[in-house]
Amino acid sequence: MASGQGRRRKRRAAGAEQERRAQAMRTRVQLLLELTARNDTYRKGLLAAASGLSAQEAVILADLERNGLQVPQLHDVLCGGHVLVDDPQLYESWRFPEVSHPRMSSHHRDIDKSLYPDIGLRGNVVREKLHGRTANGTWLQLEKTPAAFGKRKLPSLNDLRHLMDYVVYRITRSNVGPWGVSRVTERRPMYLSPAIAVPTALTPPVSRSLAAALRRIAADDDTASASADLALRFPPPIPADPSDELGETLPGRAGRGLFGNSQVWISEAPLPPAARVLSAPGEQPPLGTRWIEEDQ
């Protein structure tokens, strides 16, 4: 009896933790949508759908972010972009027994579908999420209309709508997603964390040319952040071969990160006294003179 109560408490605690993560992700997704909506457009209703993001949808979006998804890329994902992630474990992580269902699709036909069937999931934001295995990872694509073609089953209205989306794809060569269309197709997919980094040595001429370019960039950066006199008097330390620093890595997912190539706007007006001085400096005041702002 006591062991049964303990298991129920653990299940309730796990459910509460999952809901807490889902709520945090809902808030984060709404922020991301507002950021991407500055430059990109979606079909109506996305922000309202984001408020009802399910726990399973939150897990999927969080996993994409963890694997390097950036803000501008989120637009293509929500518009049906085909995503490849170099993480085969996601195939199992995105199989939720309570809501996932097997699906049929024509994606990645080189994979044994009897061993790794494609998996669907329906939600407010993803509409119809479809994912499966690749040779070295997991693929994912969001669809506007779910389809349930299968043996001994008559086509439904959703199946016919899915066929219409396929016709749009054939004409425009763009995937039809839940919130728009995307040119990121299976033939031109989006890669997250691609395993393409191969260490290799540089030839001496290339190394010398790269080192010279890096020294020039470092010098230009220094003169841009300080006056020319100070830059000449206090030059920054430059390593003998600056190209050595290119191979250094930082712990964790260091780098550009989620907001790496987002567009950032900064607008600020100068203070009135500074604006007057910059526009009409005139003669320099005597040493020790105090600046007093005139009454407006």
N, C-alpha and C positions, 0 to 999 in steps of 0.2 A: 504493500500500500504506500509506504513512504517512498519507495523507489519510483512508483508511478507518478506521485506528486512531484518528485524531483525532475522527472523527465518533462512533465508539463510545464514546470517553471522554466526549464532550459529552453523549451520551444517558444514560450511566451517572450523570454528575454531575447532569443534570436530573432523573433518576429519584430520586436520593438526596435532592435538595432538595425534591422533591414529597413524598417520604415523611417528611422532617423536618417539613414544614409540616403534614402529616396527623397526625403524632404529637402535635405541639403543639396542634392543634385537638382531638384526642381528649381530651387532658387538660382543655382549656378547656370542651368540651361536657359532660364529666362534672361539672365544677364548676357549670356553669349548670343542669344537671339537678337537682343537689342543692339549689340555691337555689330553683328553681321548685317542687320537691317539698315544700317547707315548707308551701305553701298549696294546691297543686294535686296531683291524683292522676293516675297513668298506669296503663296496663295493665302487667302484670308482664313483666319481662324487658328493660326499657328500659336500665337501667344496664349490664347484660351486653352488650346490643347496642352501646352506646356504646363499649365497649372494642374492638370490631371495626370502628369507623368507617373507611370506605374513604377514599382520597385524594380521590375525586370528591365524596363527601358532605361532606368537610371544606371543599372549595372552595366549595360551595354555601352552607353555613352561615356561612362566613367572609364571603362576599359579602353575605349578608343582614345580618350584624352591621355590616359596613362601610357599609351603606345605612341604618343607624339602628335595627335590631332591638334591642329591649330585653328584659330577662330575662322579665318577665311575658308578653310577646308570644310568646316561644318556646314556651310551653305550647300556645297555639292553633295555631302552625305544626305542631308534632308531632302534634296531634290533628286535622289535616286542614283548618285554616283556609286560606281563599283569600287569597293575598297578591298585591298589585300593587306593582311597583317601577318608579319613573320612571327606568329605565335600559334602553333597548333593546339595549345591547351585551351584557347578561347572557344574552339569548336565544342568542347564539353562544358565549359563554363557558361555558355549561352544556351544550353539545353535545360530549360526549366520544366520539371515534370508537370507542374500544375497548369501551365499555359502553352507550352511548346507543342508543335504538331509536325509530323513528317510532311514534306512537300515534294512535288516534282518540279524540276526545272531543267533547262538546257545548258546551264552554266557548268564549266569545268568538266567536260565529258571524259577527260582522262582519268578521273577519280572513280574508284569502284563505289557506286552508289548503294550497293547492297551492304557494303561495310561502313560507308560514311554517307548515309542519306542526307539530303538537304533538309533543313529545319526551318519552319516558319513560326512566327509569333505576331500577334495582333496587339496594337496599343494605340493610345490617343495620338502620340507624336509619330511613332514609326509607321503607323497604319498597318502595313504588312512587312515585317522584317524577315528577310530570307538570308540564311547563311549556310555555309558548308566548308568542307576541307579542300585545301590545295595540297600540292606535293610537299610543301614545306611550311604551311601555315593555315590561315583561316581567311575566307572571303565573306563579305557582307554586302547586302544591297537592300535598300528600302523601296517598296513598291507602292504606287498609288492605290491599286486595286488588287485585292487578294484573288488568287485563282485556286481552284480545287479540282483540276482535271484528274481523272483517274478511271480505272477500269470499272465497268458496270455502273457508271454514274452519268446521268444526263447533265449537260452543261447548264449552269445557273446564270442569273443575270450578271453576277460578278465575273463569271468566266467570259461572258461576251464583252464586258467592259475591259477586262484584261486583254482580250484580243484587239480591242480598239487602241489601247495603249501600245500594243506591239506594232500596230500599223503606223502609229505616230513615230515609234522608234525607227522603223524601216525607212520612213520618209525623211525624217530629220537627223537620223543617226544620233539621237539623244535619248537617254533613259528618261522614263516618265516616273518621277518619284512622288511621294505624298504631298510635297509642297512646291513643286516646280519641275523643271527639266534640267538635265545635266549632260554635258558632253563627255563626262568621265565614265566611259563604258568599259566593258570587259576587255576590249582591245586596247584601250588607253586608260588603265585603272589608276587609282590613287594608291600609292605605297605608303604604309606606315611602318617605321622601323625596318626598312629593307636591309637585309644582310648582304651589303655590297662592299663593305670596307675591307680592303685587302692591303696589308702593309707592304710597301715596296721602297727600294732605295732609289734616290735621285742620282742621275748622272752628274759629274762635276760641273759641266757647263750650265745645266739647269739649276743646280744648287746655288751656283754663284749668282746667276741672274735673279733667282727668287730672293736670295739674301739681300741683294742690292735694292730690289723693289720694296722689301719689307722695311729696310732702313729708311728709304725715302718716305714711305707711308708714316713711319714713326716720327720722322722729323717734321713732316707736314702737320701731323696731329698735334705735336708739341707747340709749334708756332701758332696754331689756330686757337690754342687754349691759353696762351700767355702773350705778352708783348714780345716783339722781336728782340729787344735788348735783353730781357730776362731769359729768353730761350737761348741766346748766345752765351750769356754768362753762366747759366746753370743747365747745361745739356743733360738730358736724362740718360741713365745707363742703358746702353744697347748691347745685347749679347754678341759674342763674336759671330755666331751663326743664328740669326733670328728664326730661320726655318725650323730649328730644333723645337721651338715652342708649338709648332703646328701639330706635332704628334702627341702633345700632352692632353690628357683628358681630366675632367672634373668628376667628382663623385656624383652618383645619382643621374637623373636625366638633365644634366646641365646643358646649357646652350640657349637657343632662341626661345624654346618653351611654347606654351599655349598661345601667348599673345605676341610671339616673335615677329611676324610680318603683318601685324594688324596696323591699320592706318590710325595714327594718333594726331589729334588736332590740339594745338595750344594757341590760345589767343589771349593777349593781355595788353592793356593800354598803359603807357608810361604815366608816372605821376606828373601832375601839372607843373611843379617846379622843374623837374627834370626835362619835360618836354620844352619848356621855355628856354632852358639853358642850351639844349641841343639844337633848337631851331635858330637861336640868335645868341651865340656865346658872348660876343662883345669882348671887352678887355677883361683880363684876369684881375680879380679883387686883391687887395693887399693881404699879406699873410695874417691869419688870425681873424679875418672877417667872418661873422656868423651869418648864415642864410636864414632869413625870416620870410615865411610865405605871406604874400599880400592877401588882405581880406578880399574875398570874392564879392 
